[in-house]
Amino acid sequence: MTKAEEHARQLAGFYHSAEPSVICEKMGVVTLEQDLPPCVKGFTLAMNGTHFIVLNNVLADDDKRFTLAHELGHIILHKGTNSLQLRCQTDFCVTKYEREADGFAAWLLLLSELSELSGRESVTAEEAARIAHIPPAVAQTVFIEDAGV
């Protein structure tokens, strides 16, 4: 089990929900939609102890939900990390954090669709992408490449 999957399962269990918007509300994370450049789907920031997730207001609903789960993944997995500072002032590979946040989002969204999965022994990456509305490339990476299949 990856760190992302473990944290997604723990969070869903703790809040009795795997729906990102519900978890954000229960955690006190403020979510906002703003006019952002097309290349920015969303970002997270913290001010005075409050976490904010800002989403691009032109995203389709499924993309907003995935981006919300992805940014929540950063809050859970990468506490106190400033990706801009890491990117500009160090040699740290920020891509690792992005993959972890994608993994967290993919698992959280898949867990939110457990009723669709009941009775199945396994699910392909393509099925996971369709059922949980996860970008196919992310499902491929998280459920096949990261699993070592």
N, C-alpha and C positions, 0 to 999 in steps of 0.2 A: 504494500500500500504506500503510495507516495504521500509526501507531506501535505500536498494540496488536497488529496482525497481524504486524508485523515482529518484535516481541519474542517473541510466541508461537512463531513459526517458528524463531527462533534458539534459544530455550530447548528446544524439542522436539528440535531437531537436536543440541544440545550433550549432552543427557541421553539421547538415543536413545529417547525416549518422550514422548508427549503426554498421558499419564495424570497428572492432578494429584497423586494420592496418591504415585505413584512419584517425581515431581519433588520434592515436598515432602520425602520421605524422603531423597533424594540430596542435597538442599540443606541438610538438617539442620533443617528447619522442623518444629516440634512441633505436632501437631494434637490438639485436645481437643474432646470433646463435652460440653456443659453444659446445664443447665436455664436457658434464657434467656427473656426476655419474648417473646411471640408476634411482635411487630413486629421483632425482631432475628433475622436469619438467621445472622449470624456477624460476626466482627470480627478484626482482626489487631493485634498489639502486639509490641514488641521490648523485651527486658530483658537487660542485660549481654551484648549481641551475639547473642542468640538470638531468632529470630522464632517467634511463636506464632500459630496460627490457631485460634480458638474457634468452633465450630459449634453451632447450636441442636440439641439432641439429639432434637427431635420432627420434624425435617425428613424427608421421604421421601428415599430413596436418590438419585434424580436431582437433587433440590434440594440435597442435601448436596454432591454432586459439583460442581454448578454453583457453589455458594457457595464451596467450597474453591478452585476455579479462579479465581473472582472475587477472593477475598482474596489468593491468590497473585499475581494481577495487581497489586494494590496494593503488595505487597512488591517486585515487579519494576519497576513503572512509577513508583512514587511514594515512592522511598527517602527516609527521614527526614521524611516528612510526618505531621503529627498532624491528622487531620480534625476532631477536637473543638476543637482550638485554632483552626484555620482558620475553623470555623463560628462560634465564639463571639467571637473577637477580631479578625476581619478581615472585609472585604467579599468575600473570594474565593468564587467559586461552586464549592462542593464537588460539585455535580451533574456537572461536567465530569470529575472524577476517577472518579465512579461510572460514567459512560458509558464511559470508557476501560477501567476494570476489567471491565465487562460485555463490551466488545469483545475484550479479551484472553481472557476465559473462553470466549467463543463460538468464537473461532478455535482455541484450544487444544483444546477438546472436539471441534470439527469435524476437526482434524488427527488426533485419536485414533481417528477412525472412517474413516481413509483406505481401508480395504479395502471399505467400503460405497460409496465414491465412485469406485472404479476403473472406467475405461471411460466415465465421464460427462464431457461437455464443460462442462456447467453444472448448477447446482443452485439451485432456488428457495429463498427464505427459509423457506417452509413445510417443504420437504424437509430443509433443514439443521436446522431445529428438531426434526423427528421423528427424523432419523438420529443427531444428536449429543445429543439430550435437552436442548436449550436452550429456555428459555422463549420462546414464539412472539413476544412483544413485543420481546424482546432480539434475536432473529434478524431481525426486521423492521427494527429500528433499525440493527444492525450491517451486515447484508448488503444493505440497500436504501438507507436514508437516508444512512448514513455513506459509502456508495460513490457517492452522487450519482446513483443510478439513478432 
